[in-house]
Amino acid sequence: MDLEDQLRFEHFLFQDRVCKRCGITKPLTEGFYLTRRDRGHLPSSYSYECKECTKKRIINARFAEKPGFWEYPDW
């Protein structure tokens, strides 16, 4: 890893992003899921919806499919 790569990586670590659902600014690497693993750790590889909002959306979508019955997935 040369000096330019290290500078780019350090600059990347301090980026923040605003969640499109809740509007809260969170750190990119800790607050958002990586959606495109084959592209490396580029900012465009992360989703625009924070982890908490993604979890809520998934739970609500699964609950809406079977009203009154929700079971944790068996994976």
TORZA-558421 format. One record per residue: residue number from 1; residue in three letters; x, y negated, z of N, C-alpha, C in turn. Coordinates in nm, 3 decimals, always signed. Example, Ala and Ser with C-alpha at 12.3 -4.5 7.8 and 13.67 -1.06 7.14 Angstrom:
nugu, lotor, nX, nY, nZ, caX, caY, caZ, cX, cY, cZ
1, ALA, +1.319, +0.569, +0.780, +1.230, +0.450, +0.780, +1.320, +0.330, +0.780
2, SER, +1.285, +0.225, +0.708, +1.367, +0.106, +0.714, +1.290, -0.003, +0.787
//
This chain:
nugu, lotor, nX, nY, nZ, caX, caY, caZ, cX, cY, cZ
1, MET, +0.085, +0.116, +0.000, +0.000, +0.000, +0.000, +0.090, -0.124, +0.000
2, ASP, +0.078, -0.208, -0.099, +0.161, -0.327, -0.105, +0.095, -0.443, -0.029
3, LEU, +0.162, -0.554, -0.026, +0.116, -0.668, +0.052, -0.018, -0.723, +0.003
4, GLU, -0.040, -0.726, -0.127, -0.165, -0.777, -0.181, -0.284, -0.691, -0.138
5, ASP, -0.266, -0.560, -0.141, -0.375, -0.470, -0.098, -0.408, -0.489, +0.049
6, GLN, -0.305, -0.510, +0.132, -0.328, -0.530, +0.275, -0.403, -0.660, +0.299
7, LEU, -0.369, -0.766, +0.227, -0.439, -0.892, +0.244, -0.584, -0.881, +0.202
8, ARG, -0.609, -0.814, +0.093, -0.747, -0.796, +0.047, -0.827, -0.714, +0.148
9, PHE, -0.764, -0.610, +0.205, -0.833, -0.524, +0.301, -0.864, -0.601, +0.429
10, GLU, -0.769, -0.682, +0.478, -0.793, -0.760, +0.598, -0.904, -0.863, +0.575
11, HIS, -0.905, -0.924, +0.458, -1.008, -1.021, +0.426, -1.145, -0.952, +0.420
12, PHE, -1.147, -0.831, +0.374, -1.271, -0.754, +0.363, -1.329, -0.721, +0.500
13, LEU, -1.245, -0.696, +0.597, -1.292, -0.656, +0.729, -1.372, -0.765, +0.799
14, PHE, -1.348, -0.890, +0.764, -1.413, -1.000, +0.834, -1.534, -1.055, +0.759
15, GLN, -1.587, -0.983, +0.663, -1.703, -1.030, +0.589, -1.831, -0.994, +0.663
16, ASP, -1.927, -1.083, +0.654, -2.059, -1.062, +0.712, -2.162, -1.064, +0.600
17, ARG, -2.277, -1.007, +0.630, -2.385, -1.005, +0.532, -2.516, -1.026, +0.606
18, VAL, -2.610, -1.090, +0.540, -2.743, -1.113, +0.596, -2.835, -1.001, +0.550
19, CYS, -2.905, -0.940, +0.643, -2.998, -0.833, +0.611, -3.117, -0.892, +0.536
20, LYS, -3.159, -0.825, +0.428, -3.271, -0.877, +0.349, -3.406, -0.856, +0.417
21, ARG, -3.414, -0.769, +0.517, -3.540, -0.743, +0.587, -3.557, -0.831, +0.711
22, CYS, -3.458, -0.826, +0.801, -3.473, -0.899, +0.928, -3.407, -1.036, +0.927
23, GLY, -3.316, -1.062, +0.832, -3.253, -1.193, +0.820, -3.141, -1.219, +0.919
24, ILE, -3.095, -1.118, +0.990, -2.987, -1.133, +1.087, -2.853, -1.108, +1.019
25, THR, -2.753, -1.191, +1.050, -2.619, -1.174, +0.995, -2.544, -1.071, +1.079
26, LYS, -2.488, -0.970, +1.010, -2.415, -0.863, +1.078, -2.286, -0.834, +1.004
27, PRO, -2.188, -0.771, +1.072, -2.063, -0.733, +1.004, -2.092, -0.629, +0.897
28, LEU, -2.023, -0.642, +0.786, -2.049, -0.555, +0.671, -2.018, -0.409, +0.700
29, THR, -1.904, -0.381, +0.761, -1.863, -0.242, +0.780, -1.938, -0.172, +0.893
30, GLU, -1.983, -0.245, +0.994, -2.050, -0.183, +1.108, -2.202, -0.190, +1.101
31, GLY, -2.254, -0.289, +1.030, -2.398, -0.310, +1.031, -2.473, -0.257, +0.912
32, PHE, -2.401, -0.214, +0.807, -2.466, -0.171, +0.683, -2.411, -0.036, +0.638
33, TYR, -2.497, +0.042, +0.573, -2.456, +0.172, +0.521, -2.380, +0.157, +0.391
34, LEU, -2.282, +0.244, +0.371, -2.208, +0.251, +0.245, -2.291, +0.334, +0.148
35, THR, -2.331, +0.276, +0.035, -2.419, +0.346, -0.058, -2.347, +0.400, -0.179
36, ARG, -2.234, +0.342, -0.215, -2.160, +0.388, -0.333, -2.019, +0.428, -0.292
37, ARG, -2.003, +0.550, -0.252, -1.875, +0.596, -0.200, -1.768, +0.610, -0.307
38, ASP, -1.810, +0.630, -0.431, -1.712, +0.648, -0.538, -1.647, +0.517, -0.580
39, ARG, -1.699, +0.403, -0.536, -1.642, +0.273, -0.573, -1.545, +0.220, -0.469
40, GLY, -1.521, +0.294, -0.363, -1.430, +0.249, -0.259, -1.498, +0.158, -0.160
41, HIS, -1.420, +0.077, -0.094, -1.474, -0.011, +0.009, -1.488, -0.153, -0.044
42, LEU, -1.563, -0.169, -0.150, -1.595, -0.300, -0.204, -1.721, -0.352, -0.136
43, PRO, -1.735, -0.482, -0.122, -1.858, -0.535, -0.061, -1.985, -0.494, -0.136
44, SER, -1.973, -0.474, -0.267, -2.090, -0.434, -0.345, -2.128, -0.288, -0.322
45, SER, -2.045, -0.213, -0.252, -2.074, -0.073, -0.223, -2.165, -0.056, -0.102
46, TYR, -2.193, -0.163, -0.032, -2.276, -0.157, +0.088, -2.417, -0.204, +0.057
47, SER, -2.513, -0.151, +0.130, -2.653, -0.188, +0.107, -2.679, -0.329, +0.158
48, TYR, -2.794, -0.384, +0.123, -2.834, -0.517, +0.167, -2.934, -0.511, +0.281
49, GLU, -2.961, -0.390, +0.330, -3.052, -0.369, +0.441, -2.970, -0.310, +0.555
50, CYS, -2.978, -0.368, +0.675, -2.896, -0.322, +0.787, -2.939, -0.181, +0.831
51, LYS, -2.856, -0.120, +0.913, -2.880, +0.017, +0.957, -3.010, +0.030, +1.037
52, GLU, -3.037, -0.067, +1.125, -3.158, -0.060, +1.207, -3.284, -0.070, +1.121
53, CYS, -3.284, -0.162, +1.025, -3.401, -0.177, +0.937, -3.420, -0.054, +0.848
54, THR, -3.310, +0.007, +0.805, -3.318, +0.128, +0.724, -3.381, +0.241, +0.804
55, LYS, -3.339, +0.257, +0.929, -3.396, +0.361, +1.015, -3.545, +0.340, +1.037
56, LYS, -3.585, +0.215, +1.063, -3.728, +0.185, +1.083, -3.808, +0.215, +0.956
57, ARG, -3.753, +0.177, +0.839, -3.823, +0.199, +0.713, -3.843, +0.348, +0.686
58, ILE, -3.740, +0.428, +0.712, -3.749, +0.572, +0.688, -3.850, +0.637, +0.782
59, ILE, -3.846, +0.600, +0.910, -3.940, +0.657, +1.006, -4.084, +0.619, +0.971
60, ASN, -4.106, +0.493, +0.935, -4.242, +0.451, +0.897, -4.291, +0.520, +0.771
61, ALA, -4.203, +0.541, +0.674, -4.242, +0.608, +0.551, -4.276, +0.755, +0.576
62, ARG, -4.201, +0.821, +0.662, -4.230, +0.961, +0.692, -4.356, +0.975, +0.775
63, PHE, -4.379, +0.880, +0.863, -4.500, +0.885, +0.945, -4.624, +0.858, +0.861
64, ALA, -4.612, +0.774, +0.761, -4.726, +0.740, +0.675, -4.767, +0.858, +0.587
65, GLU, -4.674, +0.948, +0.556, -4.706, +1.063, +0.472, -4.802, +1.158, +0.542
66, LYS, -4.781, +1.181, +0.672, -4.864, +1.274, +0.748, -4.916, +1.202, +0.872
67, PRO, -5.029, +1.136, +0.863, -5.079, +1.063, +0.979, -5.105, +1.156, +1.098
68, GLY, -5.058, +1.113, +1.214, -5.079, +1.192, +1.334, -4.978, +1.303, +1.355
69, PHE, -4.893, +1.328, +1.257, -4.795, +1.436, +1.272, -4.661, +1.386, +1.221
70, TRP, -4.563, +1.381, +1.309, -4.429, +1.346, +1.267, -4.332, +1.435, +1.341
71, GLU, -4.242, +1.494, +1.267, -4.146, +1.586, +1.325, -4.007, +1.546, +1.278
72, TYR, -3.910, +1.550, +1.366, -3.774, +1.516, +1.328, -3.725, +1.616, +1.224
73, PRO, -3.661, +1.569, +1.117, -3.617, +1.661, +1.011, -3.516, +1.763, +1.064
74, ASP, -3.521, +1.880, +1.008, -3.435, +1.991, +1.049, -3.318, +2.007, +0.953
75, TRP, -3.221, +1.920, +0.954, -3.106, +1.929, +0.862, -2.988, +1.969, +0.934
//
